[in-house]
Amino acid sequence: MNLQLETIERICYTSPDKTRLGLTDCDVILCNIDLDNSLVAILRDAFTTKVYTNGKSVKKMKFHSSLAPFKVGIAFRDNVIINEALMDLTNHLIQSLRLFDIPVLPFTPNKLVSIEQ
């Protein structure tokens, strides 16, 4: 998504005595909204700092629930016995969540999902 302004306004202003704040001779103001800038804004807003009574501060990243609606992820390992148990648990959770109309990411047991895809 790339939104552009319909017009770009050229603003020229210089205070004769240089005492007033203003733009330099010719500055162009351009607003560009794209996916990269949106992601940076979301990440910046997600950081919160909690200050405890002892003076220690901790920074945490908290996303709004509409940005991160899925709360659970199940990672499979190379162990066949554990994978069978995890597959049973995964199928049970998917059926239970769908029963209550809770959205579930698509899941195919034999298809590996990776970041590269």
Residue pairs with C-beta under 8 A, 6 or more apart in sequence:
1 33
1 34
1 35
1 38
2 32
2 33
2 34
3 32
3 33
3 34
4 31
4 32
5 30
5 31
8 28
8 29
8 30
9 28
9 29
10 26
10 28
11 23
11 26
11 27
11 28
11 29
12 23
12 25
12 26
13 22
13 23
14 22
14 24
14 25
15 22
42 63
42 67
43 61
46 61
46 62
46 63
47 59
47 60
47 61
48 59
48 60
48 61
48 62
49 57
49 58
49 59
49 60
50 57
50 58
50 60
51 57
52 58
69 103
70 103
70 105
72 93
74 86
74 89
74 90
74 93
76 82
76 83
76 86
77 83
87 109
90 107
90 109
94 104
94 107
97 103
97 104
98 104
